[in-house]
Amino acid sequence: MTRDALDQAKAEAFAGNLMGMLNGAATALGLSVGHRTGAFDTMSGLAPSSSQQIADAAGLNERYVREWLNGMVVGGVVDYDAASGNYSLPAEHAASLTRAAGPGNIASMTQFLPLVAGVEDEIVDVFAKGGGVPYSSFASFGALMAESSAERFDFNLIDTQIPLVPGVVDQLEAGIDVADFGCGSGHAINLMAKQWPQSRFTGFDFSQEAIDRGRAEASAIGLTNANHEVQDVANVPGEDRFDFITTFDAVHDQANPAGMLESVARTLRPDGTYLCADIKASSRVEENLDLPMGQFFYTISLFHCMTVSLALDGEGLGAMWGEQKALEMLGDAGFTEIAVETVEGDLINNYYIATTG
């Protein structure tokens, strides 16, 4: 096609969109820096201030703070008064950028972008030869996931997520056996164990590092009803062991997700319930065009969730397996009654409540 044959308006509009993407990606890196340095948290408590005042309050170097601030001004994140030379963070912006925002802190999520960008060379390599990028290439992924999930668990787990399951709070208060498959650093297990001391909790994960963090937290809290075990969750031993099993964004990046779900069904007691929180999306790409975080989830899936599974010769299911595939796989694993619930304001997860009938 010659240049003359192009729809020039369409071409220019697309080029403009690309420029917006490029600028947005650059701003996202600045958001990550603002979160990690605590600059946003500091600014949320300050009146309009100079770059030096902000740097002093945050304990940071002024020259770096000034350059970062100017990028945030141009990106529409921070307000600037040219007459006074002062910068400010509007309260409406702080509501999405500070640790006080809890699960609404979008700046926290931007940390995933520089993390996964660090394996781009390896991703390009496996595009040609197949296979995957192993967990070992993501040095800080475990700590970042622990931070990200803790924000959501601290705000929502006890009061919102667990009560989605009919009757389970009463059961937890009476005393039941609970497991979290793919528990990561075990924060959810520890929160539940603290809230419901009458019940017994076990977290399973294949990462020794993550399990060590969970055990350390449980010990610091003084929990006696929380255990954390290194275990391939597709092969948890035994049958009819637990009354309630949870997974939180853990199915889609497993090497053997079908085996994991079968393991859940096998170890769940006949009258037990499984709560599966996983990415809120469709299995059909055409139905994800307007998904608020669709681009982000596909990128994180490509650069982490899918590839770490393939690195273990796994299925490579990926984060965007979607509701239709989730229902299919839950049915194949032996679950006969499945409800899909959502939480108002939660843009990340669907909540599948499943029983074996």
Backbone hydrogen bonds in HBPLUS format (Angstrom, degrees):
<---DONOR---> <-ACCEPTOR-->    atom                        ^
c    i                          cat <-CA-CA->   ^        H-A-AA   ^      H-
h    n   atom  resd res      DA  || num        DHA   H-A  angle D-A-AA Bond
n    s   type  num  typ     dist DA aas  dist angle  dist       angle   num
A0005-ALA N   A0002-THR O   2.99 MM   3  5.30 138.0  2.17 103.6 115.4     1
A0006-LEU N   A0003-ARG O   3.12 MM   3  5.34 156.5  2.18 104.9 112.2     2
A0010-LYS N   A0007-ASP O   3.03 MM   3  5.36 115.5  2.47 104.0 119.1     3
A0011-ALA N   A0007-ASP O   2.89 MM   4  6.18 159.8  1.94 156.5 163.3     4
A0012-GLU N   A0008-GLN O   2.83 MM   4  5.99 163.2  1.86 152.6 156.8     5
A0013-ALA N   A0009-ALA O   2.92 MM   4  6.03 154.9  1.98 142.5 150.0     6
A0014-PHE N   A0010-LYS O   2.95 MM   4  6.13 157.2  2.01 147.4 153.2     7
A0015-ALA N   A0011-ALA O   2.95 MM   4  6.18 159.1  2.00 147.1 153.0     8
A0016-GLY N   A0012-GLU O   2.89 MM   4  6.11 152.1  1.97 144.1 152.0     9
A0017-ASN N   A0013-ALA O   2.95 MM   4  6.27 148.2  2.05 142.4 151.2    10
A0018-LEU N   A0014-PHE O   2.89 MM   4  6.24 154.0  1.96 150.6 157.7    11
A0019-MET N   A0015-ALA O   2.99 MM   4  6.30 155.1  2.05 147.2 153.4    12
A0020-GLY N   A0016-GLY O   2.99 MM   4  6.28 151.4  2.07 143.5 151.6    13
A0021-MET N   A0017-ASN O   2.88 MM   4  6.24 151.7  1.96 148.5 156.4    14
A0022-LEU N   A0018-LEU O   2.88 MM   4  6.17 159.1  1.93 152.6 158.0    15
A0023-ASN N   A0019-MET O   2.93 MM   4  6.15 166.7  1.95 151.7 155.0    16
A0024-GLY N   A0020-GLY O   2.79 MM   4  5.90 154.3  1.85 145.2 153.6    17
A0025-ALA N   A0021-MET O   2.82 MM   4  6.01 155.2  1.89 148.8 154.8    18
A0026-ALA N   A0022-LEU O   3.05 MM   4  6.31 155.3  2.11 144.7 151.3    19
A0027-THR N   A0023-ASN O   2.89 MM   4  6.14 159.3  1.94 149.8 155.5    20
A0028-ALA N   A0024-GLY O   2.86 MM   4  6.08 149.5  1.96 144.3 153.1    21
A0029-LEU N   A0025-ALA O   3.22 MM   4  6.57 146.1  2.34 142.8 149.9    22
A0030-GLY N   A0026-ALA O   3.30 MM   4  6.70 151.4  2.38 141.9 149.4    23
A0030-GLY N   A0027-THR O   2.96 MM   3  4.99 114.8  2.40  95.4 111.8    24
A0031-LEU N   A0027-THR O   2.87 MM   4  6.28 143.7  2.00 147.6 159.1    25
A0032-SER N   A0028-ALA O   3.01 MM   4  6.32 153.3  2.08 147.0 153.2    26
A0033-VAL N   A0029-LEU O   3.07 MM   4  6.40 157.6  2.12 147.2 152.7    27
A0034-GLY N   A0030-GLY O   2.87 MM   4  6.09 158.4  1.91 147.0 153.4    28
A0035-HIS N   A0031-LEU O   2.93 MM   4  6.19 147.8  2.04 146.5 154.6    29
A0036-ARG N   A0032-SER O   2.90 MM   4  6.12 174.5  1.90 156.1 157.6    30
A0037-THR N   A0033-VAL O   2.93 MM   4  5.95 162.3  1.96 153.9 157.8    31
A0039-ALA N   A0034-GLY O   3.02 MM   5  5.01 113.8  2.47 138.2 151.8    32
A0040-PHE N   A0034-GLY O   3.34 MM   6  5.54 168.6  2.35 127.4 128.3    33
A0038-GLY N   A0035-HIS O   3.10 MM   3  5.18 143.8  2.23 101.0 111.9    34
A0042-THR N   A0038-GLY O   2.97 MM   4  6.22 157.1  2.02 152.5 159.0    35
A0043-MET N   A0039-ALA O   2.90 MM   4  6.11 167.5  1.91 153.4 156.5    36
A0044-SER N   A0040-PHE O   2.99 MM   4  6.14 147.5  2.10 148.4 156.4    37
A0045-GLY N   A0042-THR O   3.11 MM   3  5.68 154.2  2.18 113.1 120.4    38
A0046-LEU N   A0043-MET O   3.07 MM   3  5.05 168.9  2.08 109.0 112.3    39
A0049-SER N   A0087-TYR O   2.94 MM  38  5.34 159.0  1.99 149.1 147.9    40
A0087-TYR N   A0049-SER O   2.65 MM  38  5.34 166.6  1.67 149.2 147.0    41
A0054-ILE N   A0050-SER O   2.98 MM   4  6.25 160.5  2.02 153.1 158.3    42
A0055-ALA N   A0051-SER O   2.90 MM   4  6.02 160.4  1.94 143.7 149.7    43
A0056-ASP N   A0052-GLN O   2.84 MM   4  6.03 162.1  1.88 150.6 155.6    44
A0057-ALA N   A0053-GLN O   2.97 MM   4  6.11 159.9  2.01 144.7 150.2    45
A0058-ALA N   A0054-ILE O   2.97 MM   4  6.13 148.5  2.07 147.4 155.8    46
A0059-GLY N   A0055-ALA O   2.82 MM   4  5.77 118.3  2.20 140.9 156.6    47
A0060-LEU N   A0055-ALA O   2.85 MM   5  4.75 166.9  1.86 139.7 142.7    48
A0059-GLY N   A0056-ASP O   3.28 MM   3  5.05 143.9  2.42  91.9 102.2    49
A0065-VAL N   A0061-ASN O   3.02 MM   4  6.22 163.0  2.05 154.6 160.1    50
A0066-ARG N   A0062-GLU O   2.79 MM   4  5.95 160.5  1.83 158.7 162.7    51
A0067-GLU N   A0063-ARG O   3.24 MM   4  6.44 162.4  2.28 143.3 147.1    52
A0068-TRP N   A0064-TYR O   2.98 MM   4  6.13 163.8  2.00 152.4 157.5    53
A0069-LEU N   A0065-VAL O   2.78 MM   4  5.93 161.4  1.81 152.2 157.8    54
A0070-ASN N   A0066-ARG O   3.00 MM   4  6.21 160.5  2.04 148.4 152.7    55
A0071-GLY N   A0067-GLU O   3.14 MM   4  6.41 153.3  2.21 144.4 151.1    56
A0072-MET N   A0068-TRP O   2.97 MM   4  6.28 151.0  2.06 148.8 157.5    57
A0073-VAL N   A0069-LEU O   2.81 MM   4  6.13 142.8  1.95 148.8 160.1    58
A0074-VAL N   A0070-ASN O   3.04 MM   4  6.29 168.6  2.06 150.3 151.9    59
A0075-GLY N   A0071-GLY O   2.95 MM   4  6.06 142.1  2.09 137.6 148.8    60
A0077-VAL N   A0072-MET O   2.79 MM   5  5.06 153.0  1.86 166.1 162.9    61
A0078-VAL N   A0072-MET O   3.20 MM   6  5.36 161.0  2.24 108.1 111.4    62
A0076-GLY N   A0073-VAL O   3.02 MM   3  5.22 161.3  2.06 107.6 113.2    63
A0079-ASP N   A0088-SER O   2.85 MM   9  5.19 158.3  1.90 166.6 165.4    64
A0088-SER N   A0079-ASP O   2.94 MM   9  5.19 152.5  2.02 142.2 144.8    65
A0081-ASP N   A0086-ASN O   2.94 MM   5  5.44 165.0  1.97 161.1 165.9    66
A0085-GLY N   A0081-ASP O   2.72 MM   4  5.57 140.8  1.87 152.8 166.1    67
A0093-HIS N   A0090-PRO O   2.92 MM   3  5.23 133.7  2.14 104.4 117.2    68
A0094-ALA N   A0090-PRO O   2.87 MM   4  6.23 159.1  1.91 155.1 162.1    69
A0095-ALA N   A0091-ALA O   3.12 MM   4  6.26 137.7  2.31 140.8 149.5    70
A0096-SER N   A0093-HIS O   2.95 MM   3  5.65 166.0  1.97 120.3 125.0    71
A0097-LEU N   A0094-ALA O   3.07 MM   3  4.81 160.7  2.11 101.2 107.4    72
A0098-THR N   A0094-ALA O   3.24 MM   4  5.61 135.6  2.45 153.6 146.5    73
A0106-ILE N   A0096-SER O   2.86 MM  10  5.56 134.7  2.07 130.7 139.1    74
A0101-ALA N   A0098-THR O   2.98 MM   3  5.50 156.5  2.03 111.9 119.3    75
A0102-GLY N   A0099-ARG O   3.08 MM   3  5.61 166.4  2.09 115.1 119.5    76
A0104-GLY N   A0101-ALA O   3.03 MM   3  5.08 157.2  2.08 129.6 126.5    77
A0105-ASN N   A0102-GLY O   3.01 MM   3  5.64 157.2  2.07 126.4 127.6    78
A0109-MET N   A0106-ILE O   2.96 MM   3  5.22 122.4  2.31 102.3 116.6    79
A0110-THR N   A0106-ILE O   3.26 MM   4  6.69 136.8  2.46 146.3 158.1    80
A0110-THR N   A0107-ALA O   3.18 MM   3  5.27 133.4  2.41  96.8 109.1    81
A0111-GLN N   A0108-SER O   3.27 MM   3  5.85 160.0  2.31 110.6 116.5    82
A0112-PHE N   A0109-MET O   3.12 MM   3  5.93 162.5  2.15 121.3 125.1    83
A0113-LEU N   A0110-THR O   3.06 MM   3  5.58 147.9  2.17 112.2 120.3    84
A0116-VAL N   A0112-PHE O   2.94 MM   4  6.11 171.6  1.95 154.5 155.2    85
A0117-ALA N   A0113-LEU O   2.94 MM   4  5.99 151.2  2.03 149.4 158.5    86
A0118-GLY N   A0115-LEU O   3.23 MM   3  5.54 144.2  2.37 101.8 111.4    87
A0119-VAL N   A0116-VAL O   3.07 MM   3  5.64 165.7  2.09 115.6 120.1    88
A0120-GLU N   A0117-ALA O   3.16 MM   3  5.22 162.5  2.19 113.8 113.4    89
A0122-GLU N   A0119-VAL O   3.02 MM   3  5.26 116.7  2.44 102.6 118.0    90
A0123-ILE N   A0119-VAL O   2.92 MM   4  6.23 153.2  2.00 155.3 164.1    91
A0124-VAL N   A0120-GLU O   2.88 MM   4  6.13 165.9  1.90 158.7 161.3    92
A0125-ASP N   A0121-ASP O   3.06 MM   4  6.25 150.0  2.15 139.1 147.5    93
A0126-VAL N   A0122-GLU O   3.03 MM   4  6.35 155.6  2.09 148.5 153.4    94
A0127-PHE N   A0123-ILE O   3.01 MM   4  6.27 136.0  2.21 146.5 158.8    95
A0128-ALA N   A0125-ASP O   3.16 MM   3  5.59 135.9  2.37 104.3 114.4    96
A0129-LYS N   A0125-ASP O   3.16 MM   4  6.48 160.9  2.20 146.6 152.2    97
A0130-GLY N   A0126-VAL O   2.73 MM   4  4.56 144.7  1.85 124.7 130.1    98
A0137-SER N   A0134-PRO O   3.00 MM   3  5.75 163.5  2.03 120.8 125.8    99
A0138-PHE N   A0135-TYR O   2.92 MM   3  5.55 165.2  1.94 122.6 127.6   100
A0141-PHE N   A0138-PHE O   3.22 MM   3  5.33 167.5  2.23 111.0 114.7   101
A0144-LEU N   A0140-SER O   3.04 MM   4  6.21 159.6  2.09 152.5 158.8   102
A0145-MET N   A0141-PHE O   2.83 MM   4  6.02 163.7  1.86 157.2 161.3   103
A0146-ALA N   A0142-GLY O   2.95 MM   4  6.10 151.8  2.03 142.7 151.0   104
A0147-GLU N   A0143-ALA O   3.02 MM   4  6.30 153.4  2.09 144.7 151.0   105
A0148-SER N   A0144-LEU O   2.89 MM   4  6.13 168.1  1.91 154.2 157.4   106
A0149-SER N   A0145-MET O   2.84 MM   4  5.88 172.0  1.84 153.0 155.7   107
A0150-ALA N   A0146-ALA O   3.01 MM   4  5.89 149.5  2.10 136.0 144.9   108
A0151-GLU N   A0147-GLU O   3.17 MM   4  6.40 150.6  2.26 146.2 152.3   109
A0153-PHE N   A0149-SER O   2.80 MM   4  6.03 168.6  1.81 159.0 162.9   110
A0154-ASP N   A0150-ALA O   2.84 MM   4  5.76 167.6  1.86 149.0 152.8   111
A0156-ASN N   A0152-ARG O   2.83 MM   4  5.80 155.7  1.89 155.3 162.5   112
A0157-LEU N   A0153-PHE O   3.01 MM   4  4.57 149.2  2.11 117.7 126.8   113
A0160-THR N   A0156-ASN O   2.84 MM   4  5.03 146.4  1.95 142.4 148.8   114
A0161-GLN N   A0156-ASN O   2.90 MM   5  5.98 161.0  1.94 144.6 149.7   115
A0162-ILE N   A0157-LEU O   3.00 MM   5  5.97 177.8  2.00 163.2 163.1   116
A0164-LEU N   A0161-GLN O   3.08 MM   3  5.51 157.3  2.14 111.4 118.5   117
A0165-VAL N   A0162-ILE O   3.12 MM   3  6.04 167.4  2.13 128.8 131.1   118
A0168-VAL N   A0165-VAL O   3.27 MM   3  5.76 165.7  2.29 128.7 132.7   119
A0171-GLN N   A0167-GLY O   3.27 MM   4  6.54 155.0  2.34 146.0 153.2   120
A0172-LEU N   A0168-VAL O   2.81 MM   4  6.05 157.9  1.86 152.8 158.6   121
A0173-GLU N   A0169-VAL O   2.95 MM   4  6.20 150.5  2.04 146.6 154.5   122
A0174-ALA N   A0170-ASP O   3.02 MM   4  6.24 139.5  2.19 138.9 149.8   123
A0174-ALA N   A0171-GLN O   3.10 MM   3  5.03 122.9  2.44  91.6 106.5   124
A0175-GLY N   A0171-GLN O   2.83 MM   4  6.08 148.3  1.93 150.3 159.3   125
A0200-ARG N   A0176-ILE O   2.88 MM  24  6.24 163.4  1.91 160.5 165.7   126
A0243-ASP N   A0177-ASP O   2.80 MM  66  5.39 152.0  1.88 141.9 150.5   127
A0244-PHE N   A0177-ASP O   3.31 MM  67  6.63 148.8  2.41 154.8 157.6   128
A0178-VAL N   A0200-ARG O   2.79 MM  22  6.04 163.9  1.82 167.2 172.6   129
A0202-THR N   A0178-VAL O   2.91 MM  24  6.30 141.5  2.06 140.6 152.8   130
A0179-ALA N   A0244-PHE O   3.03 MM  65  6.59 149.4  2.13 150.3 159.6   131
A0246-THR N   A0179-ALA O   2.86 MM  67  6.34 153.7  1.93 152.4 161.3   132
A0180-ASP N   A0202-THR O   2.90 MM  22  6.42 147.8  2.00 152.4 160.2   133
A0204-PHE N   A0180-ASP O   2.96 MM  24  6.26 168.8  1.97 161.3 162.0   134
A0181-PHE N   A0246-THR O   2.98 MM  65  6.39 147.7  2.08 172.6 174.2   135
A0182-GLY N   A0204-PHE O   2.76 MM  22  5.56 126.8  2.04 137.3 154.2   136
A0183-CYS N   A0204-PHE O   2.85 MM  21  5.62 158.1  1.90 140.5 145.7   137
A0186-GLY N   A0183-CYS O   2.96 MM   3  5.03 161.9  2.00 127.0 129.2   138
A0190-ASN N   A0186-GLY O   3.03 MM   4  6.28 161.3  2.06 152.4 157.7   139
A0191-LEU N   A0187-HIS O   2.87 MM   4  6.10 156.4  1.92 152.2 158.4   140
A0192-MET N   A0188-ALA O   2.99 MM   4  6.19 166.5  2.01 153.3 156.7   141
A0193-ALA N   A0189-ILE O   2.84 MM   4  6.00 160.1  1.88 150.1 156.5   142
A0194-LYS N   A0190-ASN O   2.99 MM   4  6.10 151.3  2.08 142.6 149.3   143
A0195-GLN N   A0191-LEU O   3.00 MM   4  6.20 154.3  2.07 145.3 152.6   144
A0196-TRP N   A0192-MET O   2.84 MM   4  5.95 157.1  1.90 155.5 160.8   145
A0199-SER N   A0196-TRP O   3.10 MM   3  5.83 158.8  2.15 121.8 127.1   146
A0201-PHE N   A0225-ASN O   2.89 MM  24  6.04 165.0  1.91 157.8 162.9   147
A0227-ASN N   A0201-PHE O   2.84 MM  26  6.20 155.0  1.90 146.0 154.1   148
A0203-GLY N   A0227-ASN O   2.80 MM  24  6.22 155.1  1.86 147.2 155.1   149
A0229-GLU N   A0203-GLY O   2.78 MM  26  6.10 169.9  1.79 175.5 176.0   150
A0205-ASP N   A0229-GLU O   3.18 MM  24  6.62 152.6  2.26 157.9 164.0   151
A0231-GLN N   A0205-ASP O   2.87 MM  26  5.31 153.2  1.94 113.8 122.7   152
A0211-ILE N   A0207-SER O   3.03 MM   4  6.28 165.4  2.05 151.4 155.6   153
A0212-ASP N   A0208-GLN O   2.87 MM   4  6.05 153.9  1.94 149.3 156.5   154
A0213-ARG N   A0209-GLU O   3.14 MM   4  6.46 149.3  2.24 142.4 149.9   155
A0214-GLY N   A0210-ALA O   3.02 MM   4  6.38 156.4  2.07 150.1 156.7   156
A0215-ARG N   A0211-ILE O   2.89 MM   4  6.15 160.4  1.93 153.5 158.4   157
A0216-ALA N   A0212-ASP O   2.96 MM   4  6.10 156.1  2.02 144.2 150.9   158
A0217-GLU N   A0213-ARG O   2.99 MM   4  6.21 159.2  2.03 149.7 154.6   159
A0218-ALA N   A0214-GLY O   2.97 MM   4  6.17 164.1  1.99 149.3 154.0   160
A0219-SER N   A0215-ARG O   2.91 MM   4  6.09 155.5  1.97 147.4 154.1   161
A0220-ALA N   A0216-ALA O   2.95 MM   4  6.15 154.4  2.01 145.0 152.1   162
A0221-ILE N   A0217-GLU O   2.98 MM   4  6.23 148.5  2.08 150.1 158.2   163
A0222-GLY N   A0218-ALA O   2.96 MM   4  6.08 132.5  2.19 136.4 149.5   164
A0223-LEU N   A0218-ALA O   2.97 MM   5  5.32 161.8  2.00 155.4 154.7   165
A0235-ASN N   A0232-ASP O   2.92 MM   3  5.56 162.4  1.95 120.2 125.6   166
A0240-ASP N   A0266-ARG O   3.08 MM  26  6.49 156.9  2.13 144.0 141.9   167
A0241-ARG N   A0267-THR O   2.70 MM  26  5.09 132.1  1.93 118.9 131.7   168
A0242-PHE N   A0267-THR O   2.91 MM  25  6.16 162.5  1.94 163.8 168.1   169
A0269-ARG N   A0242-PHE O   2.77 MM  27  5.67 165.9  1.79 165.0 160.8   170
A0273-THR N   A0243-ASP O   3.08 MM  30  6.52 148.8  2.18 143.2 146.7   171
A0245-ILE N   A0273-THR O   3.06 MM  28  6.54 157.4  2.11 152.6 159.3   172
A0275-LEU N   A0245-ILE O   2.87 MM  30  6.31 161.2  1.90 161.4 167.0   173
A0247-THR N   A0275-LEU O   3.00 MM  28  6.52 142.6  2.14 159.4 161.5   174
A0277-ALA N   A0247-THR O   2.85 MM  30  6.07 171.8  1.85 166.7 164.0   175
A0249-ASP N   A0277-ALA O   2.63 MM  28  5.70 171.3  1.64 153.3 155.3   176
A0254-GLN N   A0251-VAL O   3.21 MM   3  5.66 168.9  2.23 121.0 122.3   177
A0318-GLY N   A0252-HIS O   3.16 MM  66  5.27 128.8  2.44 165.5 152.2   178
A0315-GLU N   A0255-ALA O   2.96 MM  60  5.70 151.1  2.05 138.3 142.4   179
A0260-MET N   A0256-ASN O   2.97 MM   4  6.30 148.7  2.07 149.9 159.6   180
A0261-LEU N   A0257-PRO O   3.02 MM   4  6.31 162.9  2.05 151.8 154.6   181
A0262-GLU N   A0258-ALA O   2.96 MM   4  6.19 154.9  2.02 147.2 154.7   182
A0263-SER N   A0259-GLY O   2.86 MM   4  6.01 146.5  1.98 141.3 150.7   183
A0264-VAL N   A0260-MET O   2.90 MM   4  6.25 150.3  1.99 148.6 156.8   184
A0265-ALA N   A0261-LEU O   2.97 MM   4  6.25 164.2  1.99 148.5 152.1   185
A0266-ARG N   A0262-GLU O   2.90 MM   4  6.04 152.5  1.97 144.4 152.1   186
A0267-THR N   A0263-SER O   3.05 MM   4  6.13 154.7  2.11 145.5 151.2   187
A0268-LEU N   A0264-VAL O   3.01 MM   4  6.01 120.3  2.38 142.9 157.1   188
A0272-GLY N   A0269-ARG O   2.77 MM   3  4.97 162.4  1.80 124.1 125.2   189
A0274-TYR N   A0354-ALA O   2.83 MM  80  5.08 163.3  1.86 156.5 160.8   190
A0354-ALA N   A0274-TYR O   2.86 MM  80  5.08 167.8  1.88 152.2 156.1   191
A0276-CYS N   A0352-TYR O   2.83 MM  76  4.95 168.4  1.84 149.2 153.0   192
A0352-TYR N   A0276-CYS O   2.83 MM  76  4.95 171.3  1.83 146.8 144.4   193
A0278-ASP N   A0350-ASN O   3.10 MM  72  5.59 154.6  2.16 146.0 154.0   194
A0350-ASN N   A0278-ASP O   2.76 MM  72  5.59 159.8  1.80 175.0 172.7   195
A0280-LYS N   A0348-ILE O   2.69 MM  68  5.60 159.8  1.73 139.8 140.0   196
A0323-GLU N   A0281-ALA O   2.90 MM  42  6.13 153.0  1.97 145.4 146.8   197
A0287-GLU N   A0284-ARG O   2.91 MM   3  5.54 153.9  1.98 118.8 126.9   198
A0288-ASN N   A0285-VAL O   2.94 MM   3  5.16 163.1  1.96 112.5 117.6   199
A0291-LEU N   A0288-ASN O   3.13 MM   3  4.93 165.2  2.15 103.4 107.4   200
A0294-GLY N   A0291-LEU O   3.07 MM   3  4.90 172.9  2.07 115.2 114.6   201
A0297-PHE N   A0293-MET O   2.95 MM   4  6.19 165.4  1.97 159.3 163.3   202
A0298-TYR N   A0294-GLY O   3.01 MM   4  6.20 167.0  2.03 157.0 159.9   203
A0299-THR N   A0295-GLN O   3.10 MM   4  6.20 156.0  2.16 143.3 150.0   204
A0300-ILE N   A0296-PHE O   2.92 MM   4  6.18 167.1  1.94 157.5 160.6   205
A0301-SER N   A0297-PHE O   2.87 MM   4  5.93 151.5  1.95 144.6 153.2   206
A0302-LEU N   A0298-TYR O   2.96 MM   4  6.14 161.1  1.99 145.4 149.8   207
A0303-PHE N   A0299-THR O   2.93 MM   4  6.10 169.1  1.94 155.8 158.7   208
A0304-HIS N   A0300-ILE O   2.82 MM   4  5.62 126.7  2.11 137.6 148.4   209
A0305-CYS N   A0300-ILE O   3.31 MM   5  6.66 144.6  2.44 136.3 141.9   210
A0306-MET N   A0301-SER O   2.78 MM   5  5.35 163.2  1.81 139.6 145.5   211
A0308-VAL N   A0304-HIS O   2.90 MM   4  5.84 166.0  1.92 167.5 167.5   212
A0310-LEU N   A0306-MET O   3.10 MM   4  6.43 160.1  2.14 149.1 154.8   213
A0311-ALA N   A0307-THR O   2.87 MM   4  6.05 141.8  2.02 143.3 153.8   214
A0312-LEU N   A0309-SER O   3.03 MM   3  5.41 147.5  2.14 106.7 116.3   215
A0314-GLY N   A0309-SER O   2.79 MM   5  4.83 144.1  1.92 139.8 139.1   216
A0313-ASP N   A0310-LEU O   2.95 MM   3  4.82 150.4  2.04 113.8 112.5   217
A0326-ALA N   A0322-GLY O   2.93 MM   4  6.11 155.2  1.99 150.9 159.1   218
A0327-LEU N   A0323-GLU O   2.94 MM   4  6.14 164.0  1.97 154.9 157.7   219
A0328-GLU N   A0324-GLN O   3.06 MM   4  6.28 156.0  2.12 142.8 149.8   220
A0329-MET N   A0325-LYS O   2.88 MM   4  6.08 165.1  1.90 154.0 157.3   221
A0330-LEU N   A0326-ALA O   2.88 MM   4  6.04 158.7  1.93 151.6 157.8   222
A0331-GLY N   A0327-LEU O   3.01 MM   4  6.13 156.8  2.06 143.4 149.6   223
A0332-ASP N   A0328-GLU O   2.93 MM   4  6.21 156.8  1.99 147.9 154.7   224
A0333-ALA N   A0329-MET O   2.97 MM   4  6.13 139.8  2.14 140.8 151.0   225
A0335-PHE N   A0330-LEU O   3.09 MM   5  5.64 159.0  2.14 156.9 150.9   226
A0334-GLY N   A0331-GLY O   3.07 MM   3  5.33 153.5  2.15 105.3 113.6   227
A0336-THR N   A0355-THR O   2.93 MM  19  6.26 135.1  2.13 143.3 156.3   228
A0337-GLU N   A0355-THR O   3.32 MM  18  5.33 174.7  2.32 142.4 142.8   229
A0355-THR N   A0337-GLU O   2.95 MM  18  5.33 149.2  2.05 147.8 157.1   230
A0339-ALA N   A0353-ILE O   2.92 MM  14  5.15 160.4  1.96 141.6 147.7   231
A0353-ILE N   A0339-ALA O   2.83 MM  14  5.15 164.4  1.86 150.7 156.2   232
A0341-GLU N   A0351-TYR O   2.78 MM  10  4.95 171.0  1.78 144.1 147.3   233
A0351-TYR N   A0341-GLU O   2.82 MM  10  4.95 148.9  1.92 157.0 156.4   234
A0346-ASP N   A0343-VAL O   2.95 MM   3  5.41 163.4  1.98 137.6 139.8   235
